[in-house]
Amino acid sequence: MLAAAVEYVNRLTPGHSGGAPFAAPADESQAVADSLVAIGYPQPAVRAADARRLASLAGRMRIVFEAAHTGDLDRAATEVNALLLDTNARPQLDRGRGKGWSLHFHGPNDELANGWAAGCAAGLAIALGSDLGGRLGVCAAPLCDRVFVDTSRNAQRRFCSPQCQSRAKAAAHRARQHPPTT
């Protein structure tokens, strides 16, 4: 569910991405559908109301990533607790097709927004309640504020993508080669 939270925040919230301004999508339904496909689900039909709710909740999930990134775990936990309440996240064991039982978090009904938002809130809560809280990050590249979960062995990830890492390293190299003159 952390992967879904990353996708929703990065696709549904405005800011900067890869050095360029990133606007909230005009077609939220398509952005939500693209997010689901990116995490391995088949192309779903997304109702406009579900997309609006997920876009709103993605803004709140961004607060969790930003607070955790700056070390303000109290603020991150407060927002996650509010998300858990607002989504009415409740755990349930579901049997997958031939895969045995797996833990899922559901909202108060089977609508797409309720189920996914509840699962994302629960995933963020599990991360904050474990040693993963310090692994929620915001890209360190200039003009990029996309979020990520650091899954590296040494917990040293600073960038949302290899492209942002290369862009930042190239800029640092150029700065060393051509220092400012006074």
N, C-alpha and C positions, 0 to 999 in steps of 0.2 A: 504494500500500500504506500510505502514511501516513494516508490517510483511513480505512482499515480499522482501523489502530491507534488512532486517535482514537475511532472508534465503539466499539471493544471496551473501551477504558479507561473511556470515559464511561458506557457502558451496563452494564458488568459489575463495576465497582469501587465500593465504598461511599464515602461522604464527604458532600459538600454540593453541591447543584445549585440555582442560582437563588435562593439564600437559604433553602433548606429542606434538612433532612437527606435524604440519598439512600441508601437501603439497597441492598445487593446483591440482584439479582432472585431471587425464589423459583423462577421458571421460567427457568433459564439457557438452555435450548434455544430458547425463544421469544425471549429477549434477543439471542442470537447470530443467529437468523434475522432479527430486526428490524434488526440491525446490517448484515447483508448486503443487505437490501432498501434500507436507507438509502444505501448506496454504489452502488446500481444493479444488484444481482443479483436474479434472480427468487426468489420465496419458496422456500427450500430446506427439506428435512427435515433436522433436526439431531439427531444421536444424543446422548443424555445424556452419554456418555463424552467426546465431542468438546466439548460445551458446558462440562463441568467443566474440561477441559484448557485451553480458551481463556480461561475465567474466571481460572484460576490464572496463565496467562501474561499476561493483561491487568494483573494486579497488578504483575507485573515490568515490563511496558511503562510503567506509571505511574511507576515509579522512574526510568526513562529521561527521561520528560518533566519530572519534578520536578527531577532533577539538572541537566538542560540549562537549565531555566528559571532556576535559581540560579547558573548559570555553572560548575557542577562537571562539566565535560565529561569528566574522567577517570573519575568514577563512572559517568556515562552510558555511556561507551564500554565500561567493564568489564562493565556489565550487558548491553549489546547483544552483546558478544562471547560472554557466557554464553548468551544467547538463541539466537544463531546456532549455537552448539555443541549446545544442547539440542534445537533443532528440526531440526538437520542440514540447514540451508538450503543448497540448491545451485541455481545458475542453470541455466536451460534455455530455449532458444528454442522457442516454440510457434507454430504457424501458426493464426491466427484465421480464422473463416469469411469469406473474401473480404477480409481485412484485412492480409494479409501476415504477416510474422514479428513477434513481440513477445517481450520478455524477461520471464520469470516465474521465481519462486523456488519450489522444491518441497521438501517434506520427504521422509523416507525411504519414504513410501507415499502413496497417493492419498486417505487419509482427510482429511476436511474440516479437522480441527484441525491436522494436520501441515502441510498446504498453506498455510492462511491464517496460521498462526503463523510459519512460515518466511518467508513473504512480508512480514509485518509486521516481523519482526526485520531482514530485509534492507533494507526501506524506512527503518527507523530508522538502520541502519548507514550507508546512503547519505547520509541527512540529516546525521548527525554527522560524516561524512567529507568534507562539503562546507561551503559557507557557510550551509547551512540549519540547522546545529546550534543556532545562537542564535535560531532561529525556532520552536523547540518551546516551548510555553508552558503556564502554568497560570493560570486566570482570576484577575484581581486584585480582583474584586468581593467584598465581605464575604459570608461564608458560601457560597462557591462554590469548588470545587476541580476543576472540569471542565477538561480539557486541550484544546489546539488547536494548529494549525500556522499561523503567521503568514504569510499570502500577500500582505500589503499591500505596496505599492511602497516605503514608507518604513520598514518593519520596526518599526512602533510599536504594533502591536496588543497590547492588555492584557486583553481580555475574551473569554470563550468564545462569547458571543452578543450581538446587539444588545440583548436584554432585560437582560442583566447590565450592559452599558454604561449603559443608561438608568437602571437601578436605582441604580447607583453615582453617576451624575451627579445624580439627583434627591436622593439622600441628602446629597451634598456641597452642593447648593443649599439644602436645608433647614437644614443646619448653618450656612451663611453667614447665612441669614435670621434664625435664632434661635440666636445664640451662647450657650454655657453661661454662666450667671451664677455669680459666686463670692461 
